Amino acid sequence: MEDQSHEITVLLQRVRRGEKSAVDDLIPLVYSELHRLARSEMRRDRVNHTLQPTALIHEAYLRMFAGRTPEFADRAHFLGIAARVIRQVLVDYTRKRRAQKRDGGERAGFLMEMGATKPAGDLLEVHEALNRLEAEDARLATLIEMRFFAGMTAEEAAEVRSESVHAVRHDLRYAQARLRRLMMAPPVR
């Protein structure tokens, strides 16, 4: 994984310098990484989900690379942005479905994985709570995005953030608990 991480970083530097051939080399590497993240997220989601990992990855890919040269510093930066884009794609998808159906809210399966004491929340409720967490502590919100929207392990998040695995696990537990409390609190208007 370290070799691929280095290769992605080198290719991103070449792309920023304007080397057209670097884009051709970069796309298969980042596409496979995005597809892995999408599969991970979809495994956590509801069984009868109509959005498939390939559709999720294509939408995220288009949002990240559409018509411009990517400005990612390295693989870590890429994964952080990918987590944010995947989250936004899922939220937009849920809003669209909700507009089409009265009870179209997608259930956020990761809340059950987080040990929530109430039924899993609507993805839009999670999104709102995550926005509130981000206002309190953007670092904690980013850890939640990396873990539950991008499917990254604590080890991967530690590598991306250049922190110890122990610190990331500790902060992730705290972030999960904080997010659960925000989910249970009434929204601030």
N, C-alpha and C positions, 0 to 999 in steps of 0.2 A: 504494500500500500504506500510505503514511503517513496518508492521509485515512481509510482504513478503520480503521487502528490507533487513530487519534484518536476516530473515531466509536464504536468498541467501548468505549474507555475512558470516554467521556461516558455511553454507555448503561449501563455497569456502575455508574457513580456514581449515575445516576438510579434504577437497580434497588435499590441499597443504601438510597436515600432512601425506598423503598417505592412508587415510581410503577409501577403495574401495566402501563400501556401501554408502558413501556420494555422489559419482558420480551418483548412481542410484536415489538418492533423488534430486540431483541438476538438472539433465537433464530435467525433466518435467517442473520445474520452469523457467529455462532459455530458454527452447524451446518455451514456451508460450509467454515469453517476446519478443523473437526474432520474433515470428509469428505476434505479435501485431505490432511491428515496420515495418515488411514487408508489412502487410496489409495497414498500414498508408501510406507508400511510394507508393504503387501501386494505391491507391485511387487518388493520385495526378498525376499519370502518364497518358499517352495517353490511350484512350479507347480500342484500338485494340492491346494492348501490348501482345506479345506472351510469355513473362516471367510471370509466375503466382507467387503469394506470397509464396506458398508452395515451389516452385522451388528456389525462391530467398532465403528463410529461410534455406532450405537444403544446398545450396551452402555456405551461410554465416556460418552456423553451422559447416559444414565440415572444412572450413578454420579456424574457431576459435578453434575447439576441435580435429582436426585430429591427432590421434596418440600421443598425449601428454597431460599431466596434465595442465589444465588452470592455469594461473598465475594472475588471477584477484584478486585485493585486496578486493573489495566489489562490491555491485550492481552498484554504480556510475561508477566505473572503467569498469565494464562489459558493461554498456550502452554506454560509450564513445568509447570503442573498437568496439562494435557492429555497431555503426553509421559509423565508418571508414570502417569496413568490408563490410557493405551493399553498401556504396558508391563505393568501389572498385569492387564489384561484378557487379553492374550496369554499371560501366565504361567498365569493361572487356566484358560484354555482348554487349554493344553498339559497341565497337571496332570490335568484331566478326561479328556482323550484318553488320556493315559498310563494312567490307572486303568482305562479301557475296553479298552486294547490293551497287550500286553506291551511292544511297541516303539513306543509312541505318542508318543515325544518329537519335538517339532517341531524342525527344523533351523533354526538362526539364520543366515539367509543373509547377514546383514551381516558376519559374521566373515570370510567369504571376501572381501568388499569391503574389509575392514580389512587384508587381506594376511596372514591367519593362515597359519602354516606347517603346520598340521595340518588335517584335515577340519573343516568347520564344526561348532561345538559344539551340543549340545542346548540349547534355549531355557532350560531350567531351570538348566543349568550356567552359561549366560551370566548369568542372573538372580542366581545365587549369587555369581559373580565380581563382578558389578556391586555387590552388597551389600557385599562386602569392599572394593571400591574406594571405595564411599561412606563406609565406616568410616575409611578413610585420608584421603580428600579428597572431601567431598561436592560440591564445585564441579566436579571432573572427572567424577564420576558423572552429574551433571546435564547436562553437555555431551554425554556419550554418549547419554543419554536423548533430548535434544533432536535430536541428529543422526540416530540410528539407530532410535529408536522413534517420534519425531514427524516424521522426515524433513526437518528444518530444514537449510537451507544454513548455511555458516559466516557468511554475511552476515546471515541472519535471527537466528542465535544471538547474533551481536555486537549487533544492534539490541536484542534482548530483554534482554541482559545489560548494555547500555550500555558496551560495551568495543570496542576496535578489532578489526577483522576479522583483522589480523595476529596479535594476541594470542590470539584465539579459535582460529585455525588452528593456532598453535603448541601451545596447551594441548590441543587435540583430538588432535593427533598423539601427544603425550605420553600422554594418557588412553587412546588406542587401544593403544599399546605396553604400557602398564601393565595394561590389561585382558587383552591376549593373554598376558602373563606370569602373571597370576592364573588364567587359564583352564588353563594348562599345569601350574600348581602343584597338588599334592594339596590337597583341601579340609581346612580346619582344623576339627577336631571338638572 
